Amino acid sequence: LKASKLKELVLKRQTELEEIYKAVHMDCDGDGARKMLISLMDSGNVDLSDMLAHMDDQIMQAKEEVQSRKDILDRAEKWKLALEEENWLEEYEKDENRYSAGRGVHKNLKRAEKARTLVSKIPSLVENLVSKVKAWEAAKGMLFLY
């Protein structure tokens, strides 16, 4: 392939890598990495096809990392949703007109019932999340950052 096309592919792979890291809340210095890639490509001291292969390897490693973090991220998302419902429930319970006849009152009552059930599960969600994070950290030998 032409050098310009290879450069374009390398930069596309870098963008893909940054998006993968961003999706799973992993820290990535995208601007610094991009500048370094551009300076390496402009210097002409590297084989662009090797660089492309290296980028593909990095993407594969990032995807493996995503899989290892997926369970924890799913549990963190459930916890965040439960906290949002808890906040909604607190606001709902402050509303003195919540039982007055009107449109949609029954929907709010159902939502409040579901929210109470979910809020009661928050301690177990947190406990489960903490145990998963500790197990992941022990297996990987590094901190789980979110």
GROMACS elastic network, one bead per residue, 0.5 to 0.9 nm:
[ bonds ]
;  ai    aj funct       b0    kb
    1     4     6  0.83726   500
    1     5     6  0.65301   500
    1     6     6  0.65091   500
    1    49     6  0.86523   500
    2     5     6  0.52561   500
    2     6     6  0.62572   500
    2     7     6  0.86824   500
    3     6     6  0.50324   500
    3     7     6  0.61173   500
    3     8     6  0.85788   500
    3    48     6  0.72104   500
    4     7     6  0.50804   500
    4     8     6  0.62248   500
    4     9     6  0.86785   500
    5     8     6  0.50472   500
    5     9     6  0.62200   500
    5    10     6  0.86777   500
    6    10     6  0.61306   500
    6    11     6  0.86224   500
    6    48     6  0.62329   500
    6    49     6  0.69887   500
    6    52     6  0.74039   500
    7    10     6  0.51134   500
    7    11     6  0.62673   500
    7    12     6  0.86009   500
    7    38     6  0.82617   500
    7    41     6  0.71169   500
    7    48     6  0.70366   500
    7    52     6  0.85094   500
    8    11     6  0.52198   500
    8    12     6  0.61704   500
    8    13     6  0.86634   500
    9    13     6  0.61346   500
    9    14     6  0.85775   500
    9    52     6  0.72482   500
   10    13     6  0.50932   500
   10    14     6  0.62400   500
   10    15     6  0.87247   500
   10    37     6  0.82312   500
   10    48     6  0.79309   500
   10    49     6  0.88569   500
   10    51     6  0.71930   500
   10    52     6  0.54233   500
   10    55     6  0.69270   500
   10    56     6  0.89908   500
   11    15     6  0.62428   500
   11    16     6  0.86152   500
   11    34     6  0.73241   500
   11    37     6  0.79159   500
   11    38     6  0.83382   500
   12    15     6  0.50466   500
   12    16     6  0.62053   500
   12    17     6  0.86071   500
   13    17     6  0.60989   500
   13    18     6  0.85920   500
   13    52     6  0.77935   500
   13    55     6  0.62777   500
   13    56     6  0.71612   500
   13    59     6  0.76516   500
   14    17     6  0.50109   500
   14    18     6  0.61929   500
   14    19     6  0.86418   500
   14    30     6  0.78419   500
   14    33     6  0.80728   500
   14    34     6  0.70612   500
   14    37     6  0.87762   500
   14    55     6  0.70381   500
   14    59     6  0.85266   500
   15    18     6  0.50821   500
   15    19     6  0.62174   500
   15    20     6  0.86795   500
   15    30     6  0.79716   500
   15    34     6  0.86332   500
   16    19     6  0.51124   500
   16    20     6  0.62564   500
   16    21     6  0.87509   500
   16    59     6  0.76707   500
   17    20     6  0.51418   500
   17    21     6  0.63358   500
   17    22     6  0.86170   500
   17    30     6  0.87693   500
   17    55     6  0.82233   500
   17    58     6  0.75168   500
   17    59     6  0.56448   500
   17    62     6  0.71867   500
   17    63     6  0.89469   500
   18    21     6  0.51695   500
   18    22     6  0.60597   500
   18    23     6  0.85947   500
   18    28     6  0.67049   500
   18    29     6  0.83321   500
   18    30     6  0.61176   500
   19    23     6  0.60499   500
   19    24     6  0.88116   500
   20    23     6  0.52577   500
   20    24     6  0.67144   500
   20    25     6  0.88354   500
   20    26     6  0.84952   500
   20    59     6  0.80982   500
   20    62     6  0.69323   500
   20    63     6  0.73111   500
   20    66     6  0.77935   500
   21    24     6  0.55159   500
   21    25     6  0.61972   500
   21    27     6  0.67598   500
   21    28     6  0.65726   500
   21    62     6  0.71378   500
   21    63     6  0.89084   500
   21    66     6  0.80855   500
   22    25     6  0.50591   500
   22    26     6  0.58872   500
   22    27     6  0.72918   500
   22    28     6  0.76724   500
   23    26     6  0.76899   500
   23    66     6  0.87780   500
   24    66     6  0.65453   500
   24    69     6  0.76174   500
   24    70     6  0.79787   500
   24    73     6  0.73594   500
   24   146     6  0.79418   500
   25    73     6  0.89112   500
   25   145     6  0.77897   500
   25   146     6  0.53843   500
   26   145     6  0.70134   500
   26   146     6  0.65783   500
   27   145     6  0.82577   500
   27   146     6  0.84594   500
   28    31     6  0.87876   500
   28    33     6  0.85012   500
   29    32     6  0.54381   500
   29    33     6  0.60877   500
   29    34     6  0.84990   500
   30    33     6  0.51478   500
   30    34     6  0.59196   500
   30    35     6  0.85247   500
   31    34     6  0.50719   500
   31    35     6  0.61175   500
   31    36     6  0.85439   500
   32    35     6  0.51780   500
   32    36     6  0.61575   500
   32    37     6  0.86012   500
   33    36     6  0.50703   500
   33    37     6  0.61083   500
   33    38     6  0.86073   500
   34    37     6  0.50649   500
   34    38     6  0.61649   500
   34    39     6  0.86189   500
   35    38     6  0.51336   500
   35    39     6  0.61463   500
   35    40     6  0.85424   500
   36    39     6  0.51652   500
   36    40     6  0.60918   500
   36    41     6  0.85532   500
   37    40     6  0.50890   500
   37    41     6  0.60722   500
   37    42     6  0.84836   500
   37    51     6  0.89277   500
   38    41     6  0.50802   500
   38    42     6  0.59666   500
   38    43     6  0.84600   500
   39    42     6  0.50518   500
   39    43     6  0.60148   500
   39    44     6  0.88160   500
   40    43     6  0.52004   500
   40    44     6  0.67270   500
   40    45     6  0.68320   500
   40    46     6  0.67016   500
   41    44     6  0.55086   500
   41    45     6  0.73602   500
   41    46     6  0.66660   500
   41    47     6  0.83622   500
   41    48     6  0.71583   500
   41    51     6  0.89147   500
   42    45     6  0.82141   500
   43    46     6  0.77154   500
   44    47     6  0.75886   500
   44    48     6  0.86026   500
   46    49     6  0.87641   500
   46    50     6  0.76762   500
   46    51     6  0.72386   500
   47    50     6  0.53154   500
   47    51     6  0.62985   500
   47    52     6  0.87469   500
   48    52     6  0.60771   500
   48    53     6  0.85573   500
   49    53     6  0.61981   500
   49    54     6  0.85655   500
   50    53     6  0.50152   500
   50    54     6  0.61121   500
   50    55     6  0.85895   500
   51    55     6  0.61665   500
   51    56     6  0.86374   500
   52    55     6  0.50148   500
   52    56     6  0.62489   500
   52    57     6  0.86749   500
   53    56     6  0.50355   500
   53    57     6  0.62941   500
   53    58     6  0.87178   500
   54    57     6  0.50077   500
   54    58     6  0.62594   500
   54    59     6  0.86747   500
   55    59     6  0.62026   500
   55    60     6  0.86592   500
   56    59     6  0.50502   500
   56    60     6  0.62633   500
   56    61     6  0.86913   500
   57    60     6  0.50829   500
   57    61     6  0.62404   500
   57    62     6  0.85953   500
   58    61     6  0.50456   500
   58    62     6  0.60849   500
   58    63     6  0.85884   500
   59    63     6  0.61503   500
   59    64     6  0.86233   500
   60    63     6  0.50996   500
   60    64     6  0.62770   500
   60    65     6  0.86383   500
   61    64     6  0.50606   500
   61    65     6  0.61895   500
   61    66     6  0.86221   500
   62    66     6  0.61606   500
   62    67     6  0.87304   500
   63    67     6  0.63655   500
   63    68     6  0.87395   500
   64    67     6  0.51172   500
   64    68     6  0.63527   500
   64    69     6  0.87536   500
   65    68     6  0.50538   500
   65    69     6  0.62382   500
   65    70     6  0.85040   500
   66    69     6  0.51451   500
   66    70     6  0.58427   500
   67    70     6  0.50699   500
   67    71     6  0.78237   500
   68    71     6  0.72746   500
   68    72     6  0.83373   500
   68   136     6  0.80757   500
   69    72     6  0.54944   500
   69    73     6  0.61110   500
   69    74     6  0.86545   500
   69   136     6  0.81132   500
   69   144     6  0.86754   500
   70    73     6  0.51004   500
   70    74     6  0.60608   500
   70    75     6  0.86021   500
   71    74     6  0.51753   500
   71    75     6  0.62954   500
   71    76     6  0.86460   500
   71   132     6  0.81724   500
   72    75     6  0.51188   500
   72    76     6  0.60997   500
   72    77     6  0.85877   500
   72   129     6  0.65350   500
   72   130     6  0.89863   500
   72   132     6  0.64138   500
   72   133     6  0.66918   500
   72   136     6  0.86095   500
   73    77     6  0.61108   500
   73    78     6  0.86400   500
   73   146     6  0.86297   500
   74    77     6  0.50955   500
   74    78     6  0.63302   500
   74    79     6  0.86923   500
   75    78     6  0.50487   500
   75    79     6  0.62087   500
   75    80     6  0.86599   500
   75   125     6  0.73346   500
   75   126     6  0.86191   500
   75   128     6  0.81031   500
   75   129     6  0.61187   500
   75   132     6  0.89791   500
   76    79     6  0.50116   500
   76    80     6  0.61932   500
   76    81     6  0.86583   500
   76   125     6  0.84928   500
   76   126     6  0.84134   500
   76   129     6  0.68053   500
   77    80     6  0.50442   500
   77    81     6  0.62001   500
   77    82     6  0.85624   500
   78    81     6  0.51266   500
   78    82     6  0.61437   500
   78    83     6  0.86618   500
   78   125     6  0.78670   500
   79    82     6  0.50265   500
   79    83     6  0.62440   500
   79    84     6  0.86962   500
   79   122     6  0.68063   500
   79   125     6  0.62663   500
   79   126     6  0.70266   500
   79   129     6  0.84356   500
   80    83     6  0.50748   500
   80    84     6  0.62801   500
   80    85     6  0.87106   500
   81    84     6  0.50284   500
   81    85     6  0.62527   500
   81    86     6  0.85685   500
   82    85     6  0.50729   500
   82    86     6  0.61192   500
   82    87     6  0.86924   500
   82   115     6  0.77095   500
   82   118     6  0.60871   500
   82   119     6  0.61413   500
   82   121     6  0.83206   500
   82   122     6  0.67058   500
   82   125     6  0.89633   500
   83    87     6  0.62439   500
   83    88     6  0.86035   500
   83   118     6  0.89960   500
   83   119     6  0.74370   500
   83   122     6  0.78041   500
   84    87     6  0.51216   500
   84    88     6  0.62271   500
   84    89     6  0.85793   500
   85    89     6  0.59948   500
   85    90     6  0.85580   500
   85   111     6  0.89490   500
   85   112     6  0.85809   500
   85   114     6  0.89697   500
   85   115     6  0.56596   500
   85   116     6  0.84636   500
   85   118     6  0.77327   500
   85   119     6  0.73559   500
   86    89     6  0.50283   500
   86    90     6  0.62267   500
   86    91     6  0.87275   500
   86   115     6  0.66026   500
   86   116     6  0.76540   500
   86   118     6  0.80699   500
   86   119     6  0.58460   500
   87    90     6  0.51402   500
   87    91     6  0.63718   500
   87    92     6  0.85845   500
   88    91     6  0.51817   500
   88    92     6  0.60379   500
   88    93     6  0.85979   500
   88   112     6  0.84872   500
   88   115     6  0.82817   500
   89    93     6  0.60209   500
   89    94     6  0.85871   500
   89   111     6  0.86006   500
   89   112     6  0.61219   500
   89   115     6  0.65404   500
   89   116     6  0.75161   500
   89   119     6  0.89312   500
   90    93     6  0.52294   500
   90    94     6  0.64099   500
   90    95     6  0.89862   500
   91    94     6  0.51968   500
   91    95     6  0.66421   500
   92    95     6  0.52958   500
   92    96     6  0.85812   500
   92    98     6  0.71329   500
   92   108     6  0.83871   500
   92   112     6  0.77384   500
   93    96     6  0.75289   500
   93    98     6  0.76438   500
   93   112     6  0.87005   500
   94    97     6  0.89498   500
   94    98     6  0.86039   500
   95    98     6  0.56031   500
   95    99     6  0.89594   500
   96    99     6  0.76399   500
   96   100     6  0.86044   500
   97   100     6  0.53273   500
   97   101     6  0.87276   500
   98   101     6  0.84547   500
   98   105     6  0.70260   500
   98   108     6  0.81450   500
   98   109     6  0.83060   500
   99   102     6  0.85327   500
   99   105     6  0.69726   500
   99   106     6  0.89010   500
   99   109     6  0.84447   500
  100   105     6  0.76351   500
  101   104     6  0.88824   500
  101   105     6  0.68271   500
  102   105     6  0.59099   500
  102   106     6  0.88323   500
  103   106     6  0.80244   500
  103   107     6  0.88692   500
  104   107     6  0.52124   500
  104   108     6  0.65400   500
  104   109     6  0.88081   500
  105   108     6  0.52219   500
  105   109     6  0.62654   500
  105   110     6  0.87411   500
  106   110     6  0.62164   500
  106   111     6  0.85804   500
  107   110     6  0.51316   500
  107   111     6  0.61312   500
  107   112     6  0.85325   500
  108   112     6  0.59724   500
  108   113     6  0.85005   500
  109   112     6  0.50416   500
  109   113     6  0.62093   500
  109   114     6  0.87079   500
  110   113     6  0.50644   500
  110   114     6  0.62890   500
  110   115     6  0.85006   500
  111   114     6  0.50915   500
  111   115     6  0.59270   500
  111   116     6  0.85541   500
  112   116     6  0.60823   500
  112   117     6  0.86233   500
  113   116     6  0.52538   500
  113   117     6  0.64931   500
  113   118     6  0.87911   500
  114   117     6  0.51406   500
  114   118     6  0.62221   500
  114   119     6  0.85865   500
  115   119     6  0.59179   500
  115   120     6  0.84719   500
  116   119     6  0.50524   500
  116   120     6  0.61596   500
  116   121     6  0.87890   500
  117   120     6  0.52691   500
  117   121     6  0.67249   500
  118   121     6  0.51881   500
  118   122     6  0.67589   500
  119   122     6  0.52673   500
  119   123     6  0.83334   500
  120   123     6  0.72185   500
  120   124     6  0.84555   500
  121   124     6  0.54902   500
  121   125     6  0.61612   500
  121   126     6  0.87653   500
  122   126     6  0.61148   500
  122   127     6  0.85226   500
  123   126     6  0.51814   500
  123   127     6  0.61183   500
  123   128     6  0.85279   500
  124   128     6  0.59297   500
  124   129     6  0.83762   500
  125   128     6  0.51533   500
  125   129     6  0.60333   500
  125   130     6  0.85740   500
  126   129     6  0.50050   500
  126   130     6  0.60479   500
  126   131     6  0.85470   500
  127   130     6  0.52106   500
  127   131     6  0.62233   500
  127   132     6  0.86616   500
  128   131     6  0.52126   500
  128   132     6  0.62066   500
  128   133     6  0.86571   500
  129   132     6  0.51456   500
  129   133     6  0.61668   500
  129   134     6  0.86173   500
  130   133     6  0.51106   500
  130   134     6  0.61277   500
  130   135     6  0.85731   500
  131   134     6  0.51109   500
  131   135     6  0.61161   500
  131   136     6  0.85468   500
  132   135     6  0.51125   500
  132   136     6  0.60792   500
  132   137     6  0.85500   500
  133   136     6  0.50353   500
  133   137     6  0.60501   500
  133   138     6  0.85206   500
  133   143     6  0.86314   500
  133   144     6  0.66470   500
  134   137     6  0.50658   500
  134   138     6  0.60960   500
  134   139     6  0.85648   500
  134   143     6  0.87436   500
  134   144     6  0.83952   500
  135   138     6  0.51000   500
  135   139     6  0.61343   500
  135   140     6  0.85614   500
  136   139     6  0.51091   500
  136   140     6  0.59927   500
  136   141     6  0.81037   500
  136   142     6  0.84265   500
  136   143     6  0.85443   500
  136   144     6  0.74725   500
  137   140     6  0.51652   500
  137   141     6  0.53863   500
  137   142     6  0.52892   500
  137   143     6  0.55493   500
  137   144     6  0.61481   500
  138   141     6  0.51935   500
  138   142     6  0.73202   500
  138   143     6  0.87295   500
  139   142     6  0.82753   500
  140   143     6  0.81612   500
  140   144     6  0.89540   500
